[in-house]
Amino acid sequence: MNDLHSEVGRKSGVGRKNGIPWRWMVIPLILFMGLTVSAQAPKTGFTRPLADVKFPQDDKPDCLQFALENGNLKTGPSTAIMKAAPKCVVPAHYHTAEEQLFIVRGEVSTGMEGMADTLLGPGGFAMMASKQVHWFSCTAKEECLMFVTFDRAYDIVWVKQSK
């Protein structure tokens, strides 16, 4: 049996000077296993005071600022913090991801297709299912502060709606 294996090895060139040495085939496997283990390594925790949050201006309504706190918007999941100016209206839209909204400061009127609008204050919570059309506005005299989570990649689809 050993003669058969060594004969096959000789014919295939594996382990020979003009073939691929077996150790060169093992190295990519070891590297792949190392990358897999490092990708599964636990994340370390972190803290960030509100004063340190940078709110970049982007393509959302001018009255709304959105900053990623944790995760990855392109792949999900993610957590972000939003700041809305008084009287800010975010029109009807939906996301492929499920969205969860937590009110920290101010009063937010939020509505979803098929449900009556609800006024939420600090501690208020709303969950919008995947692709559920929803909208909100900051009805307070001061800015509204909210946390929002998405359970997968973030996208936004604006919807024309007659209300």
Beta strands, then each sheet from edge to edge (+ up, - down):
strand 1: 64-71
strand 2: 78-84
strand 3: 89-94
strand 4: 99-105
strand 5: 108-112
strand 6: 118-120
strand 7: 125-128
strand 8: 134-138
strand 9: 144-150
strand 10: 157-158
sheet 1: 1+ 2- 9+ 4- 7+
sheet 2: 6+ 5- 8+ 3- 10+
end
